[in-house]
Amino acid sequence: MINITGARTTFFRLIGGNYNDQIINTAVGEGYRVIMWSWRQDTEDWKGISAR
């Protein structure tokens, strides 16, 4: 990404929320902060917010 934008990203979000120790350790070893998430967890903080 740095070659395209000139900036290095600092966060790594797992595709589909699937992970294992090797993926986490590799990302951290490369200097990324890993963002965890899950399909099953929805805070629903988007509800009740209009386009305005």
C-alpha positions in Angstrom: 0.0 0.0 0.0 2.8 2.4 0.7 3.9 2.3 -2.9 0.4 3.5 -4.0 -0.5 6.1 -1.3 2.9 7.0 0.2 1.5 6.0 3.6 1.9 2.8 5.6 -1.2 1.4 7.2 -1.1 0.5 10.9 -4.2 -1.7 11.3 -4.9 -5.1 10.0 -8.5 -6.3 9.8 -9.1 -10.0 9.2 -11.3 -10.9 6.2 -14.5 -12.5 7.4 -13.3 -12.3 11.0 -11.5 -15.6 10.7 -8.2 -15.9 12.3 -5.6 -18.2 13.9 -2.4 -17.8 15.9 -0.2 -17.8 12.7 -2.2 -15.0 11.1 -2.2 -12.8 14.3 1.5 -13.4 14.9 2.5 -12.7 11.4 0.5 -9.4 11.3 1.9 -8.3 14.7 5.4 -9.3 13.6 5.0 -7.0 10.5 4.1 -4.1 12.8 0.3 -4.1 12.4 -2.3 -3.7 15.1 -4.9 -6.4 14.6 -8.6 -5.4 14.7 -10.9 -8.2 15.8 -14.5 -8.4 14.8 -17.2 -11.0 14.3 -20.3 -11.5 12.1 -22.2 -12.6 15.1 -21.6 -9.4 17.1 -23.5 -6.4 16.0 -23.8 -3.4 18.4 -26.6 -2.0 16.2 -25.2 1.5 16.7 -26.2 2.1 13.1 -29.9 1.8 14.0 -32.0 5.0 14.2 -29.5 7.1 12.3 -30.9 8.9 9.3 -28.9 9.9 6.1 -29.1 13.5 7.3 
